[in-house]
Amino acid sequence: MNRDNVWIQTFSGKKFNLFNPNPDDILIEDIAHSLSNLARFNGHTDKFYSVAQHSVYCAFKSPVHLSLAALLHDGAEAYLGDIVSPLKALLDNYGVFENALYALIAEKYLPDSLIFDDYRLIHNIDLRMLATEKYHLMGNCFKWDLIEGVDIYDDIHIDPLPPRASEKLFLDCFYRWSVR
């Protein structure tokens, strides 16, 4: 396979190479649009619920200095898609692509002062949001090892937004917290 031909076309019309991504081809508008059209839980909920709205909830639950990083924590999915966690764990090389792409997004949009412990905190918020979303959108019929013992956010009630509304909310939050 010729790695120069492994690309997707973004909403803005960019030709985004998955093997050799160019930071200039990463646009917040593409990220917001794509994530607002990606369904959490692979679409297995009563109502459509987007990755963009999930990201906004994570951002609001984060300390203020981490809000932007939490908002962008799933940004790579705008280019790679949202793969369900059990399958993602089996795809050895997927993490390499996801981490490299997240690093480019972080380099472009996040302050340099973030440290590993900050990402650990965002991961914990992400897991707690997962438990909260599962509770509100899927019920408790099956236990998931990944979130066993993880408390839900009692102060959040999930009211899924349509894609355009979640895209606007995502962008509003980005521009509120953006440092660059």
C-alpha positions as CSV (number, residue, x, y, z in Angstrom):
1,M,0.0,0.0,0.0
2,N,1.3,3.4,-1.0
3,R,1.2,5.5,2.2
4,D,0.8,8.7,0.2
5,N,-2.7,7.4,-0.9
6,V,-4.0,6.7,2.6
7,W,-6.1,9.9,3.1
8,I,-9.5,11.1,3.9
9,Q,-11.3,14.2,2.7
10,T,-12.3,16.4,5.6
11,F,-15.5,18.5,5.9
12,S,-13.5,21.7,5.0
13,G,-12.2,19.9,1.9
14,K,-8.7,19.1,3.1
15,K,-6.9,16.0,1.9
16,F,-5.8,14.5,5.2
17,N,-3.0,11.9,5.0
18,L,-3.4,9.3,7.8
19,F,0.2,8.1,7.7
20,N,1.8,11.5,7.3
21,P,-0.6,14.1,8.8
22,N,0.2,17.8,8.2
23,P,-0.6,20.0,11.2
24,D,-1.8,22.7,8.7
25,D,-4.5,20.2,7.7
26,I,-5.9,20.0,11.2
27,L,-8.7,22.4,11.6
28,I,-10.8,22.9,14.7
29,E,-13.9,23.3,12.5
30,D,-13.3,19.8,11.0
31,I,-12.8,18.3,14.4
32,A,-16.0,19.9,15.7
33,H,-18.1,18.9,12.7
34,S,-16.8,15.3,12.6
35,L,-17.2,14.7,16.4
36,S,-20.7,16.2,16.3
37,N,-21.7,13.5,13.7
38,L,-19.9,10.6,15.5
39,A,-22.2,8.6,17.8
40,R,-21.0,7.5,21.2
41,F,-21.5,3.8,22.0
42,N,-21.4,3.0,18.2
43,G,-24.9,4.4,18.0
44,H,-26.5,1.8,20.4
45,T,-28.5,4.4,22.4
46,D,-32.2,5.4,22.3
47,K,-31.2,8.8,21.0
48,F,-28.2,10.0,19.0
49,Y,-25.5,11.2,21.3
50,S,-22.3,12.7,19.9
51,V,-18.7,12.4,20.7
52,A,-18.6,16.3,20.6
53,Q,-21.2,16.5,23.3
54,H,-19.4,14.0,25.4
55,S,-16.2,16.0,25.0
56,V,-18.0,19.2,26.2
57,Y,-19.2,17.4,29.3
58,C,-15.6,16.2,30.0
59,A,-14.3,19.7,29.6
60,F,-16.9,21.1,32.0
61,K,-15.9,18.5,34.6
62,S,-12.2,19.3,34.3
63,P,-10.3,21.9,36.2
64,V,-10.3,25.2,34.2
65,H,-6.7,24.9,33.2
66,L,-7.5,21.5,31.6
67,S,-10.8,22.4,30.0
68,L,-9.4,22.7,26.5
69,A,-7.3,19.5,26.7
70,A,-10.4,17.6,27.9
71,L,-12.5,19.1,25.1
72,L,-9.9,17.8,22.6
73,H,-9.2,14.5,24.2
74,D,-11.1,12.6,21.5
75,G,-10.0,14.9,18.7
76,A,-8.1,12.2,16.8
77,E,-11.4,10.4,16.3
78,A,-12.4,13.2,13.9
79,Y,-9.9,11.7,11.5
80,L,-9.7,8.0,12.5
81,G,-13.3,7.4,13.6
82,D,-14.6,6.2,16.9
83,I,-13.8,2.6,17.5
84,V,-15.5,0.8,20.4
85,S,-13.1,0.2,23.3
86,P,-13.2,-3.7,23.2
87,L,-12.1,-3.6,19.5
88,K,-9.6,-0.8,20.0
89,A,-7.8,-2.9,22.7
90,L,-7.3,-5.6,20.1
91,L,-5.9,-3.4,17.4
92,D,-2.2,-3.2,18.2
93,N,-1.2,-0.4,15.9
94,Y,-4.3,1.7,16.3
95,G,-3.0,3.3,19.5
96,V,0.2,4.4,17.6
97,F,-1.9,6.3,15.1
98,E,-4.3,7.7,17.7
99,N,-1.5,9.0,20.0
100,A,0.5,10.5,17.1
101,L,-2.5,12.3,15.8
102,Y,-3.5,13.5,19.3
103,A,0.0,14.8,19.8
104,L,-0.3,16.9,16.6
105,I,-3.6,18.2,17.8
106,A,-2.2,19.0,21.2
107,E,0.9,20.7,19.6
108,K,-1.4,22.9,17.6
109,Y,-4.1,23.8,20.1
110,L,-2.9,23.1,23.7
111,P,-0.5,25.0,26.0
112,D,2.9,23.4,26.4
113,S,2.5,23.3,30.2
114,L,0.4,20.1,30.3
115,I,2.1,17.1,31.9
116,F,1.4,13.4,32.1
117,D,-0.6,13.6,35.3
118,D,-2.9,16.1,33.7
119,Y,-3.7,13.5,31.0
120,R,-4.3,10.9,33.7
121,L,-6.9,13.2,35.3
122,I,-8.6,13.7,32.0
123,H,-8.7,10.0,31.4
124,N,-10.3,9.5,34.8
125,I,-12.9,12.2,34.0
126,D,-13.5,10.4,30.6
127,L,-14.1,7.1,32.4
128,R,-16.5,8.7,34.9
129,M,-18.4,10.3,31.9
130,L,-18.5,6.9,30.3
131,A,-20.2,5.5,33.4
132,T,-22.6,8.4,33.6
133,E,-23.5,8.2,29.9
134,K,-24.0,4.4,30.1
135,Y,-26.3,4.9,33.1
136,H,-28.4,7.6,31.4
137,L,-28.4,6.3,27.8
138,M,-28.1,2.5,28.1
139,G,-29.3,1.5,31.5
140,N,-27.6,-1.0,33.7
141,C,-28.5,-4.3,32.1
142,F,-24.8,-5.4,31.7
143,K,-21.8,-4.7,33.8
144,W,-18.7,-3.4,32.0
145,D,-15.4,-4.3,33.6
146,L,-13.9,-1.0,32.3
147,I,-16.2,1.1,34.5
148,E,-16.8,-1.4,37.3
149,G,-16.7,0.7,40.6
150,V,-16.6,4.0,38.7
151,D,-19.0,6.6,40.2
152,I,-21.3,8.5,37.9
153,Y,-21.6,12.2,38.0
154,D,-24.8,12.8,40.0
155,D,-25.1,16.4,38.8
156,I,-25.3,15.5,35.1
157,H,-28.4,14.5,33.2
158,I,-27.6,13.6,29.6
159,D,-29.9,15.4,27.2
160,P,-28.6,14.5,23.7
161,L,-28.3,17.4,21.3
162,P,-28.6,17.1,17.5
163,P,-25.3,17.3,15.6
164,R,-25.5,21.0,14.6
165,A,-26.2,22.0,18.2
166,S,-23.3,19.9,19.6
167,E,-21.0,21.2,16.9
168,K,-21.8,24.8,17.8
169,L,-21.4,24.1,21.6
170,F,-18.1,22.4,20.9
171,L,-16.8,25.4,18.9
172,D,-18.1,27.9,21.5
173,C,-16.2,26.1,24.2
174,F,-13.1,25.8,22.1
175,Y,-13.0,29.6,21.4
176,R,-13.8,30.3,25.1
177,W,-10.8,28.3,26.3
178,S,-8.4,28.6,23.4
179,V,-5.0,30.0,24.2
180,R,-3.6,30.2,20.6
